[in-house]
Amino acid sequence: MKVYTLTGDKGTTALVGGQRVDKDCTRVEAYGTVDELNAQIGLLAHHIKQDAHCGEDVQQVIFAIQNKLFNIGAYLATDGTAESPVYGLTEADVKLLETKIDEMEAPFRGFILPGGSLVSAQSDVCRTVARRAERRVVTLAKEAFVSPLVMQYLNRLSDFFFVFARFNNIKANITEFYWDKNA
């Protein structure tokens, strides 16, 4: 089977189920941004493997997140005319992110500039793409039904990446730089 089909050469793509839509429609923007997030997380996963401060537990969480994002992407790529559940995504997945955030959270003293270690900097990139994915899904939810669980998961996910970036910098003993509004 060839990867290219030529069916998208005129600016359309097929949703799960076969319906053709424009490649820049709200639904494609939503699942495309989730896919972009997953690719950024793949880069983060690579850096995590190279970082002595990250353990096997973090790698497993990242792998689980990537799988959940594939489930969300498939859900969003389906023409959601009815209130259907998201296969493979539950409230327990949101709770797991909350648990991991609580385990890593450091005292909040102000806004921190993105960066630090390579892992933390990439985690910051993942945070911002997660926020964009969330915005795209919110826009889609104005046009069609989207499970609130998807928005909850993406919201928690961006929080997870924010806290993980800080956690990794602290574990690596890297100084965090706070936003200086007078700079």
N, C-alpha and C positions, 0 to 999 in steps of 0.2 A: 504494500500500500504506500502510495506517495503522500508526503506531507502536504504538498501544494495541490489544491483542487481547482483553482482558477475561479471558483464561485464567488470569491470576495473581491475580485479585481475591479468591480464597479462600486465599491464602497459599502457593501452590505455583508452581513455575517448571519449565521444561523444560530438561534437559541437552541437549548435542549428541547427537543420536540419538533424541530425543523422550521419554525417560524423565522422568516428572514426580516432583519431589522438593519437600520443604518448603523455603521460602525461607531458613530459618535452619539448614539442615543443614550439616554440617561442610564438604562440598564447595563449597557456595555461599558459605560464609564465606571459604573459601580463595581462590576465584577472585574474589570480590567485593573482598577486601582487596588483591589484586594489581591490580584495576581502580582502586581508590582510590589506590594508589601511583602508577599511571600518570597519573591526573589531577593528583596533586601534582607529578609530574615535568613535566607540561605547564605548570604555573604556574612551575616552576623554569626551564623552557626560555624562557618569556617574559621572565623577569628576566635571564637570561643574554644575550638579544639586546640588552637595554638597558644592559648593563654593559660598559664599555670594557676591563676587565681580562680578560674571557673572549674567547677566540678562536673561530674557525670550527671548529677541531678539537674543542673541547668541545661545541659545538652538534651536530656530527656524531655524537659518542659518545652524547649524550643522545637523539638521534633513533633511533639503533640500539638503545639500551636500551628505549625505548618500544615499538619493534617486537618485541623479544624478549619483553617483558611481555605483549603481545597473544598471542604464540605460547604462552606459559605459561598465560595465562588460558584460551585455547581448549583446551589440553591438560587443564587442571584441570576444565573444564566438560564433559568427556567422561567418561562412566562408565567408569573405568579398571579393568575386571575382569581385564584381561590386562596383561602387562608390555610396554607399547607405548612406542616412543621419542617424544620431544618434537619435533614438526616444527619446524625452524628454530632449534633450540638445540643447540649442540655444546660440547665441551670447549674449543674455540678461543674461544668467547664468554666463558667463565670466565677463560681465560688473558688475553684482551684487557683485562678489568677489572683483573686483577692487574698487567698491564703499565702501565696508566694510573695505578693506585695507586702503583706504584713510581716512576713519573715525577713524581708530585706530592708524595710523602710528605715531610713535615718531621719533624725530631726530636721524639720523644714525650717530654714532660717531666711529664706529669700529665693529669688529666682537665680538659677545657676546657668552660666553660659554653657552651651553644648560643647562637648569635647572631652579631653582627658586621655584616657587610654584608647587604643584602637577599637577595642570592644565597646567601650562607653560611647565613643563617637558614632560608631555604626548603630548602636542601640538608639541614640538620639535621632538618627536618620529614620530608623524603623518607627519611632514614636511619631514623627511628623507625617510619615506616609500613612500610618494607622489613623491619624486624625483626618487626613484628606479622604481616606477610604470611608471613614465614618460620615464625613460631610456628603460624599457622593451617595451613600446609602440613604441618608436623611432626605436628600433631594428625590431619590427614587421613591421613597415612601410617600411622597406627596402625590405621586402618579399612580402607584400600585401598592398593593399590600406587601409589606415586608415584616417578617416576624420581629417583634421587639427584642427578642433574644439576640438577633444579629447585631443590633445597635448596642445592646448592653455589652456583648462580647468585645466589639471593636473599641468601645469606650474604655473598658477595663484593660484591654490590650495596650492602648497608648499609655495608660497609667503604669502598667507593668514595665514597659520599656523605659519610661522616665526613671522609675525607681531602680531598675536594673542598672542603668547607666551610672547612677549615683553609687549604688552598692559596689559595682565593680571598681570605680575610682577609689572608694574608701578602702576596699580590700587590697588594692594595689598601692595604697598609700600615695595616691596622686592628689595634689592640691586642687580643690574645686575653686573656680572663680565665680564670684557672685556678680550679678548685674549691678553695674554702677550707673545709676541714672544721670549722674553728673559728668560722666566720662566724655 
